Amino acid sequence: MELQRPLPRRKPMAMPRNPMAMPRNPMTSS
């Protein structure tokens, strides 16, 4: 199933390396 496949690199939301990319995420702010 597609859900089992790893998220594409096109989706930075999965693992935002830059905190500025997603300041709305509380986990990134920590």
N, CA, C and O atoms as a Tripos MOL2 file, in Angstrom:
@<TRIPOS>MOLECULE
protein
  120   119    30     0     0
PROTEIN
NO_CHARGES

@<TRIPOS>ATOM
      1 N           0.8440   -1.2140    0.0000 N.3       1 MET1
      2 CA          0.0000    0.0000    0.0000 C.3       1 MET1
      3 C           0.8770    1.2610    0.0000 C.2       1 MET1
      4 O           2.0090    1.2460    0.4840 O.2       1 MET1
      5 N           0.3390    2.3280   -0.5430 N.am      2 GLU2
      6 CA          1.1240    3.5680   -0.6060 C.3       2 GLU2
      7 C           1.4290    4.1050    0.7930 C.2       2 GLU2
      8 O           2.4310    4.7900    1.0000 O.2       2 GLU2
      9 N           0.5640    3.7890    1.7380 N.am      3 LEU3
     10 CA          0.7740    4.2980    3.1030 C.3       3 LEU3
     11 C           2.0430    3.7000    3.7060 C.2       3 LEU3
     12 O           2.7310    4.3510    4.4940 O.2       3 LEU3
     13 N           2.3450    2.4670    3.3340 N.am      4 GLN4
     14 CA          3.5340    1.8040    3.8870 C.3       4 GLN4
     15 C           4.8100    2.3920    3.2920 C.2       4 GLN4
     16 O           5.8680    2.3750    3.9220 O.2       4 GLN4
     17 N           4.6950    2.9130    2.0700 N.am      5 ARG5
     18 CA          5.8900    3.4580    1.4070 C.3       5 ARG5
     19 C           6.3670    4.7140    2.1370 C.2       5 ARG5
     20 O           5.5490    5.4390    2.7040 O.2       5 ARG5
     21 N           7.6560    4.9790    2.1340 N.am      6 PRO6
     22 CA          8.2120    6.1720    2.7960 C.3       6 PRO6
     23 C           7.7240    7.4460    2.1200 C.2       6 PRO6
     24 O           7.5030    7.4740    0.9100 O.2       6 PRO6
     25 N           7.5600    8.4860    2.9020 N.am      7 LEU7
     26 CA          7.0700    9.7490    2.3430 C.3       7 LEU7
     27 C           8.0770   10.2990    1.3380 C.2       7 LEU7
     28 O           9.2850   10.2150    1.5610 O.2       7 LEU7
     29 N           7.5950   10.8520    0.2480 N.am      8 PRO8
     30 CA          8.4850   11.4170   -0.7780 C.3       8 PRO8
     31 C           9.2500   12.6160   -0.2320 C.2       8 PRO8
     32 O           8.7780   13.2990    0.6760 O.2       8 PRO8
     33 N          10.4270   12.8680   -0.7840 N.am      9 ARG9
     34 CA         11.2360   14.0000   -0.3040 C.3       9 ARG9
     35 C          10.5510   15.3130   -0.6440 C.2       9 ARG9
     36 O          10.9330   16.3690   -0.1390 O.2       9 ARG9
     37 N           9.5450   15.2460   -1.4950 N.am     10 ARG10
     38 CA          8.8400   16.4820   -1.8710 C.3      10 ARG10
     39 C           7.9980   17.0010   -0.7080 C.2      10 ARG10
     40 O           7.5400   18.1440   -0.7250 O.2      10 ARG10
     41 N           7.7960   16.1530    0.3050 N.am     11 LYS11
     42 CA          6.9720   16.5830    1.4530 C.3      11 LYS11
     43 C           7.8740   16.9470    2.6360 C.2      11 LYS11
     44 O           8.1840   16.0850    3.4580 O.2      11 LYS11
     45 N           8.2950   18.1990    2.7320 N.am     12 PRO12
     46 CA          9.1520   18.6300    3.8360 C.3      12 PRO12
     47 C           8.3970   18.6190    5.1570 C.2      12 PRO12
     48 O           9.0090   18.6590    6.2250 O.2      12 PRO12
     49 N           7.0830   18.5660    5.0890 N.am     13 MET13
     50 CA          6.2700   18.5750    6.3160 C.3      13 MET13
     51 C           6.5340   17.3080    7.1390 C.2      13 MET13
     52 O           6.4240   17.3210    8.3650 O.2      13 MET13
     53 N           6.8770   16.2350    6.4610 N.am     14 ALA14
     54 CA          7.1110   14.9810    7.1850 C.3      14 ALA14
     55 C           8.2820   15.1600    8.1480 C.2      14 ALA14
     56 O           8.2070   14.7630    9.3110 O.2      14 ALA14
     57 N           9.3580   15.7610    7.6560 N.am     15 MET15
     58 CA         10.5340   15.9910    8.5150 C.3      15 MET15
     59 C          11.1740   17.3260    8.1590 C.2      15 MET15
     60 O          12.1650   17.3680    7.4290 O.2      15 MET15
     61 N          10.6170   18.4020    8.6650 N.am     16 PRO16
     62 CA         11.1490   19.7370    8.3560 C.3      16 PRO16
     63 C          12.5370   19.9390    8.9400 C.2      16 PRO16
     64 O          12.6830   20.0710   10.1550 O.2      16 PRO16
     65 N          13.5560   19.9650    8.0920 N.am     17 ARG17
     66 CA         14.9250   20.1530    8.6020 C.3      17 ARG17
     67 C          15.1080   21.6010    9.0570 C.2      17 ARG17
     68 O          15.8850   21.8840    9.9690 O.2      17 ARG17
     69 N          14.3850   22.5080    8.4090 N.am     18 ASN18
     70 CA         14.5130   23.9290    8.7910 C.3      18 ASN18
     71 C          13.3620   24.3290    9.7130 C.2      18 ASN18
     72 O          12.1990   24.1720    9.3420 O.2      18 ASN18
     73 N          13.6630   24.8400   10.8990 N.am     19 PRO19
     74 CA         12.6070   25.2600   11.8370 C.3      19 PRO19
     75 C          11.7930   26.4000   11.2510 C.2      19 PRO19
     76 O          10.6110   26.5490   11.5610 O.2      19 PRO19
     77 N          12.4260   27.2120   10.4000 N.am     20 MET20
     78 CA         11.7040   28.3380    9.7930 C.3      20 MET20
     79 C          10.7030   27.8360    8.7550 C.2      20 MET20
     80 O           9.7210   28.5160    8.4560 O.2      20 MET20
     81 N          10.9470   26.6600    8.2130 N.am     21 ALA21
     82 CA         10.0540   26.1170    7.1870 C.3      21 ALA21
     83 C           8.6670   25.8840    7.7830 C.2      21 ALA21
     84 O           7.6530   26.0960    7.1170 O.2      21 ALA21
     85 N           8.6320   25.4450    9.0480 N.am     22 MET22
     86 CA          7.3270   25.1920    9.6850 C.3      22 MET22
     87 C           7.3270   25.6990   11.1240 C.2      22 MET22
     88 O           7.4050   24.9040   12.0610 O.2      22 MET22
     89 N           7.2400   27.0120   11.3050 N.am     23 PRO23
     90 CA          7.2320   27.5890   12.6540 C.3      23 PRO23
     91 C           5.9370   27.2610   13.3790 C.2      23 PRO23
     92 O           5.8520   27.4110   14.5980 O.2      23 PRO23
     93 N           4.9290   26.8130   12.6400 N.am     24 ARG24
     94 CA          3.6380   26.4920   13.2730 C.3      24 ARG24
     95 C           3.7450   25.1870   14.0730 C.2      24 ARG24
     96 O           2.9200   24.9150   14.9450 O.2      24 ARG24
     97 N           4.7590   24.3960   13.7700 N.am     25 ASN25
     98 CA          4.9000   23.1090   14.4680 C.3      25 ASN25
     99 C           5.5360   23.3260   15.8440 C.2      25 ASN25
    100 O           6.6550   23.8330   15.9210 O.2      25 ASN25
    101 N           4.8630   22.9620   16.9080 N.am     26 PRO26
    102 CA          5.4130   23.1310   18.2640 C.3      26 PRO26
    103 C           6.6250   22.2270   18.4830 C.2      26 PRO26
    104 O           7.5290   22.5720   19.2440 O.2      26 PRO26
    105 N           6.6450   21.0710   17.8170 N.am     27 MET27
    106 CA          7.7670   20.1370   17.9850 C.3      27 MET27
    107 C           9.0490   20.7530   17.4180 C.2      27 MET27
    108 O          10.1330   20.5620   17.9700 O.2      27 MET27
    109 N           8.9180   21.4820   16.3260 N.am     28 THR28
    110 CA         10.1080   22.0920   15.7160 C.3      28 THR28
    111 C          10.6210   23.2260   16.5990 C.2      28 THR28
    112 O          11.8240   23.4750   16.6680 O.2      28 THR28
    113 N           9.7020   23.9070   17.2680 N.am     29 SER29
    114 CA         10.0840   25.0420   18.1110 C.3      29 SER29
    115 C          10.8680   24.5510   19.3270 C.2      29 SER29
    116 O          11.7710   25.2320   19.8120 O.2      29 SER29
    117 N          10.5160   23.3760   19.8040 N.am     30 SER30
    118 CA         11.2000   22.8480   21.0040 C.3      30 SER30
    119 C          12.6980   22.8140   20.7540 C.2      30 SER30
    120 O          13.4610   22.4050   21.6300 O.2      30 SER30
@<TRIPOS>BOND
     1     1     2 1
     2     2     3 1
     3     3     4 2
     4     3     5 am
     5     5     6 1
     6     6     7 1
     7     7     8 2
     8     7     9 am
     9     9    10 1
    10    10    11 1
    11    11    12 2
    12    11    13 am
    13    13    14 1
    14    14    15 1
    15    15    16 2
    16    15    17 am
    17    17    18 1
    18    18    19 1
    19    19    20 2
    20    19    21 am
    21    21    22 1
    22    22    23 1
    23    23    24 2
    24    23    25 am
    25    25    26 1
    26    26    27 1
    27    27    28 2
    28    27    29 am
    29    29    30 1
    30    30    31 1
    31    31    32 2
    32    31    33 am
    33    33    34 1
    34    34    35 1
    35    35    36 2
    36    35    37 am
    37    37    38 1
    38    38    39 1
    39    39    40 2
    40    39    41 am
    41    41    42 1
    42    42    43 1
    43    43    44 2
    44    43    45 am
    45    45    46 1
    46    46    47 1
    47    47    48 2
    48    47    49 am
    49    49    50 1
    50    50    51 1
    51    51    52 2
    52    51    53 am
    53    53    54 1
    54    54    55 1
    55    55    56 2
    56    55    57 am
    57    57    58 1
    58    58    59 1
    59    59    60 2
    60    59    61 am
    61    61    62 1
    62    62    63 1
    63    63    64 2
    64    63    65 am
    65    65    66 1
    66    66    67 1
    67    67    68 2
    68    67    69 am
    69    69    70 1
    70    70    71 1
    71    71    72 2
    72    71    73 am
    73    73    74 1
    74    74    75 1
    75    75    76 2
    76    75    77 am
    77    77    78 1
    78    78    79 1
    79    79    80 2
    80    79    81 am
    81    81    82 1
    82    82    83 1
    83    83    84 2
    84    83    85 am
    85    85    86 1
    86    86    87 1
    87    87    88 2
    88    87    89 am
    89    89    90 1
    90    90    91 1
    91    91    92 2
    92    91    93 am
    93    93    94 1
    94    94    95 1
    95    95    96 2
    96    95    97 am
    97    97    98 1
    98    98    99 1
    99    99   100 2
   100    99   101 am
   101   101   102 1
   102   102   103 1
   103   103   104 2
   104   103   105 am
   105   105   106 1
   106   106   107 1
   107   107   108 2
   108   107   109 am
   109   109   110 1
   110   110   111 1
   111   111   112 2
   112   111   113 am
   113   113   114 1
   114   114   115 1
   115   115   116 2
   116   115   117 am
   117   117   118 1
   118   118   119 1
   119   119   120 2
@<TRIPOS>SUBSTRUCTURE
     1 MET1         2 RESIDUE 1 A MET
     2 GLU2         6 RESIDUE 1 A GLU
     3 LEU3        10 RESIDUE 1 A LEU
     4 GLN4        14 RESIDUE 1 A GLN
     5 ARG5        18 RESIDUE 1 A ARG
     6 PRO6        22 RESIDUE 1 A PRO
     7 LEU7        26 RESIDUE 1 A LEU
     8 PRO8        30 RESIDUE 1 A PRO
     9 ARG9        34 RESIDUE 1 A ARG
    10 ARG10       38 RESIDUE 1 A ARG
    11 LYS11       42 RESIDUE 1 A LYS
    12 PRO12       46 RESIDUE 1 A PRO
    13 MET13       50 RESIDUE 1 A MET
    14 ALA14       54 RESIDUE 1 A ALA
    15 MET15       58 RESIDUE 1 A MET
    16 PRO16       62 RESIDUE 1 A PRO
    17 ARG17       66 RESIDUE 1 A ARG
    18 ASN18       70 RESIDUE 1 A ASN
    19 PRO19       74 RESIDUE 1 A PRO
    20 MET20       78 RESIDUE 1 A MET
    21 ALA21       82 RESIDUE 1 A ALA
    22 MET22       86 RESIDUE 1 A MET
    23 PRO23       90 RESIDUE 1 A PRO
    24 ARG24       94 RESIDUE 1 A ARG
    25 ASN25       98 RESIDUE 1 A ASN
    26 PRO26      102 RESIDUE 1 A PRO
    27 MET27      106 RESIDUE 1 A MET
    28 THR28      110 RESIDUE 1 A THR
    29 SER29      114 RESIDUE 1 A SER
    30 SER30      118 RESIDUE 1 A SER
